Amino acid sequence: MPLSIKRIQGRDIGPLREMSVDFVRSLEIDYPQIDETEIDKHMLSVLANCNNEDCIYLIAYDGKKPVGFILGYVGNKPYSRPSRVSVAEELYVVPNKRGGKVGLRLMQEAAKIALQRGAEAFECIGTYNDTIKRWEKLGFKPHTVYAHMDNSDFMKLVGKFVGKGSENENQSV
């Protein structure tokens, strides 16, 4: 069957959700916590934004079988050049179709839309396991690192440096 790629519509939310659940189950992460409730919230967000011109939500079908998706957007950066970029937030291909052309075709179609929307550059988000390494294989260069800490640990850290009753307590940032 020929591969078809199209913008996500309401009828695609079920297959998108199923692939998202499979993706999350394949991850071995402790942060962020993602369960099916969070996936359902995400699907509602996708559904609410699927007609937003800045959102690039595409799904790939091999015949009638969903085989991958890409979720991203085109947005403006107020303080740097390039000022308008396309960001790939999620790219997923079902395991039995990996190593083929599904992911590349999704990226190609997303790029066409992004260029039509004025994107001057392309960025990606790689946050789980080795996703950044996969993006690097395609030629992306890492430029930002995110880290996380829960509230109680953060407050302990701040407390170490500020100290109780110190002269720094009344200073504003």
ChimeraX commands (.cxc) that place a marker at each C-alpha (Angstrom):
marker #1 position 0.00,0.00,0.00 radius 0.5
marker #1 position 1.24,3.51,-0.68 radius 0.5
marker #1 position 2.11,5.71,2.26 radius 0.5
marker #1 position -0.22,8.68,2.72 radius 0.5
marker #1 position 0.44,11.64,4.98 radius 0.5
marker #1 position -2.25,14.09,5.96 radius 0.5
marker #1 position -3.07,16.76,8.51 radius 0.5
marker #1 position -4.54,15.31,11.69 radius 0.5
marker #1 position -8.30,15.70,11.99 radius 0.5
marker #1 position -10.78,14.62,14.62 radius 0.5
marker #1 position -11.14,11.10,13.19 radius 0.5
marker #1 position -7.36,10.60,13.59 radius 0.5
marker #1 position -7.30,11.20,17.35 radius 0.5
marker #1 position -8.00,7.53,18.16 radius 0.5
marker #1 position -5.06,6.19,16.11 radius 0.5
marker #1 position -2.85,9.06,17.32 radius 0.5
marker #1 position -3.72,8.24,20.94 radius 0.5
marker #1 position -2.95,4.55,20.39 radius 0.5
marker #1 position 0.48,5.34,18.94 radius 0.5
marker #1 position 1.13,7.87,21.74 radius 0.5
marker #1 position 0.34,5.24,24.39 radius 0.5
marker #1 position 2.70,2.79,22.66 radius 0.5
marker #1 position 5.39,5.47,22.54 radius 0.5
marker #1 position 5.08,6.34,26.23 radius 0.5
marker #1 position 5.06,2.66,27.23 radius 0.5
marker #1 position 8.31,2.17,25.33 radius 0.5
marker #1 position 10.03,4.90,27.34 radius 0.5
marker #1 position 11.88,4.17,30.53 radius 0.5
marker #1 position 11.73,7.58,32.16 radius 0.5
marker #1 position 10.97,8.82,35.63 radius 0.5
marker #1 position 10.37,12.43,34.60 radius 0.5
marker #1 position 8.05,13.75,33.41 radius 0.5
marker #1 position 5.34,11.41,34.57 radius 0.5
marker #1 position 3.14,10.50,31.63 radius 0.5
marker #1 position 0.18,8.18,31.99 radius 0.5
marker #1 position -2.94,7.67,29.91 radius 0.5
marker #1 position -4.70,10.57,31.66 radius 0.5
marker #1 position -1.90,12.90,30.53 radius 0.5
marker #1 position -2.06,11.44,27.02 radius 0.5
marker #1 position -5.81,12.11,26.94 radius 0.5
marker #1 position -5.18,15.75,27.92 radius 0.5
marker #1 position -2.60,15.95,25.14 radius 0.5
marker #1 position -5.07,14.51,22.62 radius 0.5
marker #1 position -7.64,17.15,23.61 radius 0.5
marker #1 position -5.01,19.82,23.05 radius 0.5
marker #1 position -4.15,18.37,19.62 radius 0.5
marker #1 position -7.84,18.24,18.75 radius 0.5
marker #1 position -8.35,21.84,19.90 radius 0.5
marker #1 position -5.40,23.04,17.81 radius 0.5
marker #1 position -5.55,20.84,14.71 radius 0.5
marker #1 position -6.99,23.74,12.68 radius 0.5
marker #1 position -4.48,26.26,14.01 radius 0.5
marker #1 position -2.36,27.36,11.04 radius 0.5
marker #1 position 0.81,27.48,13.18 radius 0.5
marker #1 position 0.42,23.88,14.32 radius 0.5
marker #1 position 1.83,21.14,12.12 radius 0.5
marker #1 position 0.09,17.92,13.11 radius 0.5
marker #1 position 0.53,15.14,10.56 radius 0.5
marker #1 position -0.27,11.44,10.58 radius 0.5
marker #1 position 1.01,8.74,8.21 radius 0.5
marker #1 position -1.07,5.82,7.01 radius 0.5
marker #1 position 0.07,2.71,5.19 radius 0.5
marker #1 position -3.24,1.98,3.52 radius 0.5
marker #1 position -5.70,2.30,6.41 radius 0.5
marker #1 position -3.15,1.45,9.11 radius 0.5
marker #1 position -1.64,4.37,11.06 radius 0.5
marker #1 position 2.16,4.07,11.05 radius 0.5
marker #1 position 3.50,7.36,12.42 radius 0.5
marker #1 position 2.97,10.99,13.29 radius 0.5
marker #1 position 4.76,14.28,13.72 radius 0.5
marker #1 position 3.56,17.09,15.99 radius 0.5
marker #1 position 5.14,20.50,15.77 radius 0.5
marker #1 position 4.53,24.16,15.14 radius 0.5
marker #1 position 5.86,27.28,13.49 radius 0.5
marker #1 position 6.50,30.15,15.87 radius 0.5
marker #1 position 8.33,33.40,16.38 radius 0.5
marker #1 position 11.35,34.02,18.59 radius 0.5
marker #1 position 11.25,37.60,19.81 radius 0.5
marker #1 position 14.95,37.97,20.56 radius 0.5
marker #1 position 17.08,36.05,18.07 radius 0.5
marker #1 position 17.74,35.15,14.47 radius 0.5
marker #1 position 16.28,33.23,12.87 radius 0.5
marker #1 position 13.15,34.79,14.25 radius 0.5
marker #1 position 10.61,32.34,12.79 radius 0.5
marker #1 position 11.28,28.64,13.27 radius 0.5
marker #1 position 9.57,25.32,12.85 radius 0.5
marker #1 position 9.82,23.08,15.90 radius 0.5
marker #1 position 9.29,19.31,15.79 radius 0.5
marker #1 position 8.06,18.34,19.24 radius 0.5
marker #1 position 7.15,14.71,18.64 radius 0.5
marker #1 position 8.03,12.26,15.88 radius 0.5
marker #1 position 6.92,8.66,16.19 radius 0.5
marker #1 position 7.01,5.70,13.81 radius 0.5
marker #1 position 5.56,2.31,14.74 radius 0.5
marker #1 position 8.33,-0.21,15.40 radius 0.5
marker #1 position 7.76,-2.39,12.32 radius 0.5
marker #1 position 8.11,0.65,10.01 radius 0.5
marker #1 position 11.28,2.13,11.53 radius 0.5
marker #1 position 14.35,2.33,9.37 radius 0.5
marker #1 position 12.24,3.00,6.30 radius 0.5
marker #1 position 11.01,6.29,4.95 radius 0.5
marker #1 position 8.01,7.00,7.20 radius 0.5
marker #1 position 9.82,9.39,9.57 radius 0.5
marker #1 position 11.61,11.14,6.72 radius 0.5
marker #1 position 8.39,11.55,4.74 radius 0.5
marker #1 position 6.65,13.00,7.81 radius 0.5
marker #1 position 9.54,15.45,8.24 radius 0.5
marker #1 position 9.45,16.33,4.54 radius 0.5
marker #1 position 5.73,17.12,4.58 radius 0.5
marker #1 position 6.10,19.09,7.83 radius 0.5
marker #1 position 8.96,21.07,6.27 radius 0.5
marker #1 position 6.85,21.97,3.23 radius 0.5
marker #1 position 4.12,23.36,5.48 radius 0.5
marker #1 position 6.65,25.15,7.70 radius 0.5
marker #1 position 8.27,26.87,4.72 radius 0.5
marker #1 position 4.84,27.98,3.49 radius 0.5
marker #1 position 4.28,29.46,6.97 radius 0.5
marker #1 position 7.54,31.43,6.80 radius 0.5
marker #1 position 9.93,29.21,8.80 radius 0.5
marker #1 position 13.55,30.30,8.45 radius 0.5
marker #1 position 15.04,27.32,10.31 radius 0.5
marker #1 position 14.09,23.98,11.82 radius 0.5
marker #1 position 14.44,22.89,15.42 radius 0.5
marker #1 position 13.56,19.72,17.27 radius 0.5
marker #1 position 12.98,18.68,20.84 radius 0.5
marker #1 position 14.70,15.53,22.06 radius 0.5
marker #1 position 13.96,14.82,25.69 radius 0.5
marker #1 position 13.54,11.08,26.13 radius 0.5
marker #1 position 16.33,8.52,26.30 radius 0.5
marker #1 position 18.39,8.84,23.13 radius 0.5
marker #1 position 16.04,11.00,21.06 radius 0.5
marker #1 position 18.58,13.82,20.74 radius 0.5
marker #1 position 21.07,11.32,19.31 radius 0.5
marker #1 position 18.50,10.34,16.68 radius 0.5
marker #1 position 18.01,13.99,15.73 radius 0.5
marker #1 position 21.81,14.47,15.59 radius 0.5
marker #1 position 22.07,11.59,13.08 radius 0.5
marker #1 position 19.87,13.68,10.80 radius 0.5
marker #1 position 22.14,16.72,11.18 radius 0.5
marker #1 position 20.50,18.67,14.01 radius 0.5
marker #1 position 22.93,20.27,16.46 radius 0.5
marker #1 position 22.02,20.44,20.16 radius 0.5
marker #1 position 21.83,23.96,21.56 radius 0.5
marker #1 position 19.73,23.79,24.72 radius 0.5
marker #1 position 19.73,21.48,27.71 radius 0.5
marker #1 position 16.81,21.21,30.09 radius 0.5
marker #1 position 17.07,19.79,33.59 radius 0.5
marker #1 position 14.44,19.13,36.23 radius 0.5
marker #1 position 14.13,19.14,40.01 radius 0.5
marker #1 position 11.07,18.72,42.20 radius 0.5
marker #1 position 9.85,21.61,44.38 radius 0.5
marker #1 position 11.11,20.32,47.74 radius 0.5
marker #1 position 14.62,19.67,46.41 radius 0.5
marker #1 position 14.68,23.07,44.74 radius 0.5
marker #1 position 13.67,24.81,47.97 radius 0.5
marker #1 position 16.39,22.90,49.88 radius 0.5
marker #1 position 18.92,24.04,47.31 radius 0.5
marker #1 position 17.82,27.65,47.54 radius 0.5
marker #1 position 17.81,27.40,51.33 radius 0.5
marker #1 position 21.47,26.34,51.32 radius 0.5
marker #1 position 22.48,29.52,49.54 radius 0.5
marker #1 position 20.07,31.99,51.10 radius 0.5
marker #1 position 20.11,30.73,54.67 radius 0.5
marker #1 position 17.61,31.70,57.31 radius 0.5
marker #1 position 17.92,35.19,58.71 radius 0.5
marker #1 position 20.71,36.19,56.37 radius 0.5
marker #1 position 21.07,39.69,55.02 radius 0.5
marker #1 position 20.19,38.36,51.57 radius 0.5
marker #1 position 16.65,37.52,52.70 radius 0.5
marker #1 position 15.32,41.03,52.10 radius 0.5
marker #1 position 16.99,41.58,48.77 radius 0.5
marker #1 position 14.87,41.39,45.66 radius 0.5
marker #1 position 15.96,39.78,42.46 radius 0.5
marker link #1:1,2 radius 0.2
marker link #1:2,3 radius 0.2
marker link #1:3,4 radius 0.2
marker link #1:4,5 radius 0.2
marker link #1:5,6 radius 0.2
marker link #1:6,7 radius 0.2
marker link #1:7,8 radius 0.2
marker link #1:8,9 radius 0.2
marker link #1:9,10 radius 0.2
marker link #1:10,11 radius 0.2
marker link #1:11,12 radius 0.2
marker link #1:12,13 radius 0.2
marker link #1:13,14 radius 0.2
marker link #1:14,15 radius 0.2
marker link #1:15,16 radius 0.2
marker link #1:16,17 radius 0.2
marker link #1:17,18 radius 0.2
marker link #1:18,19 radius 0.2
marker link #1:19,20 radius 0.2
marker link #1:20,21 radius 0.2
marker link #1:21,22 radius 0.2
marker link #1:22,23 radius 0.2
marker link #1:23,24 radius 0.2
marker link #1:24,25 radius 0.2
marker link #1:25,26 radius 0.2
marker link #1:26,27 radius 0.2
marker link #1:27,28 radius 0.2
marker link #1:28,29 radius 0.2
marker link #1:29,30 radius 0.2
marker link #1:30,31 radius 0.2
marker link #1:31,32 radius 0.2
marker link #1:32,33 radius 0.2
marker link #1:33,34 radius 0.2
marker link #1:34,35 radius 0.2
marker link #1:35,36 radius 0.2
marker link #1:36,37 radius 0.2
marker link #1:37,38 radius 0.2
marker link #1:38,39 radius 0.2
marker link #1:39,40 radius 0.2
marker link #1:40,41 radius 0.2
marker link #1:41,42 radius 0.2
marker link #1:42,43 radius 0.2
marker link #1:43,44 radius 0.2
marker link #1:44,45 radius 0.2
marker link #1:45,46 radius 0.2
marker link #1:46,47 radius 0.2
marker link #1:47,48 radius 0.2
marker link #1:48,49 radius 0.2
marker link #1:49,50 radius 0.2
marker link #1:50,51 radius 0.2
marker link #1:51,52 radius 0.2
marker link #1:52,53 radius 0.2
marker link #1:53,54 radius 0.2
marker link #1:54,55 radius 0.2
marker link #1:55,56 radius 0.2
marker link #1:56,57 radius 0.2
marker link #1:57,58 radius 0.2
marker link #1:58,59 radius 0.2
marker link #1:59,60 radius 0.2
marker link #1:60,61 radius 0.2
marker link #1:61,62 radius 0.2
marker link #1:62,63 radius 0.2
marker link #1:63,64 radius 0.2
marker link #1:64,65 radius 0.2
marker link #1:65,66 radius 0.2
marker link #1:66,67 radius 0.2
marker link #1:67,68 radius 0.2
marker link #1:68,69 radius 0.2
marker link #1:69,70 radius 0.2
marker link #1:70,71 radius 0.2
marker link #1:71,72 radius 0.2
marker link #1:72,73 radius 0.2
marker link #1:73,74 radius 0.2
marker link #1:74,75 radius 0.2
marker link #1:75,76 radius 0.2
marker link #1:76,77 radius 0.2
marker link #1:77,78 radius 0.2
marker link #1:78,79 radius 0.2
marker link #1:79,80 radius 0.2
marker link #1:80,81 radius 0.2
marker link #1:81,82 radius 0.2
marker link #1:82,83 radius 0.2
marker link #1:83,84 radius 0.2
marker link #1:84,85 radius 0.2
marker link #1:85,86 radius 0.2
marker link #1:86,87 radius 0.2
marker link #1:87,88 radius 0.2
marker link #1:88,89 radius 0.2
marker link #1:89,90 radius 0.2
marker link #1:90,91 radius 0.2
marker link #1:91,92 radius 0.2
marker link #1:92,93 radius 0.2
marker link #1:93,94 radius 0.2
marker link #1:94,95 radius 0.2
marker link #1:95,96 radius 0.2
marker link #1:96,97 radius 0.2
marker link #1:97,98 radius 0.2
marker link #1:98,99 radius 0.2
marker link #1:99,100 radius 0.2
marker link #1:100,101 radius 0.2
marker link #1:101,102 radius 0.2
marker link #1:102,103 radius 0.2
marker link #1:103,104 radius 0.2
marker link #1:104,105 radius 0.2
marker link #1:105,106 radius 0.2
marker link #1:106,107 radius 0.2
marker link #1:107,108 radius 0.2
marker link #1:108,109 radius 0.2
marker link #1:109,110 radius 0.2
marker link #1:110,111 radius 0.2
marker link #1:111,112 radius 0.2
marker link #1:112,113 radius 0.2
marker link #1:113,114 radius 0.2
marker link #1:114,115 radius 0.2
marker link #1:115,116 radius 0.2
marker link #1:116,117 radius 0.2
marker link #1:117,118 radius 0.2
marker link #1:118,119 radius 0.2
marker link #1:119,120 radius 0.2
marker link #1:120,121 radius 0.2
marker link #1:121,122 radius 0.2
marker link #1:122,123 radius 0.2
marker link #1:123,124 radius 0.2
marker link #1:124,125 radius 0.2
marker link #1:125,126 radius 0.2
marker link #1:126,127 radius 0.2
marker link #1:127,128 radius 0.2
marker link #1:128,129 radius 0.2
marker link #1:129,130 radius 0.2
marker link #1:130,131 radius 0.2
marker link #1:131,132 radius 0.2
marker link #1:132,133 radius 0.2
marker link #1:133,134 radius 0.2
marker link #1:134,135 radius 0.2
marker link #1:135,136 radius 0.2
marker link #1:136,137 radius 0.2
marker link #1:137,138 radius 0.2
marker link #1:138,139 radius 0.2
marker link #1:139,140 radius 0.2
marker link #1:140,141 radius 0.2
marker link #1:141,142 radius 0.2
marker link #1:142,143 radius 0.2
marker link #1:143,144 radius 0.2
marker link #1:144,145 radius 0.2
marker link #1:145,146 radius 0.2
marker link #1:146,147 radius 0.2
marker link #1:147,148 radius 0.2
marker link #1:148,149 radius 0.2
marker link #1:149,150 radius 0.2
marker link #1:150,151 radius 0.2
marker link #1:151,152 radius 0.2
marker link #1:152,153 radius 0.2
marker link #1:153,154 radius 0.2
marker link #1:154,155 radius 0.2
marker link #1:155,156 radius 0.2
marker link #1:156,157 radius 0.2
marker link #1:157,158 radius 0.2
marker link #1:158,159 radius 0.2
marker link #1:159,160 radius 0.2
marker link #1:160,161 radius 0.2
marker link #1:161,162 radius 0.2
marker link #1:162,163 radius 0.2
marker link #1:163,164 radius 0.2
marker link #1:164,165 radius 0.2
marker link #1:165,166 radius 0.2
marker link #1:166,167 radius 0.2
marker link #1:167,168 radius 0.2
marker link #1:168,169 radius 0.2
marker link #1:169,170 radius 0.2
marker link #1:170,171 radius 0.2
marker link #1:171,172 radius 0.2
marker link #1:172,173 radius 0.2
view
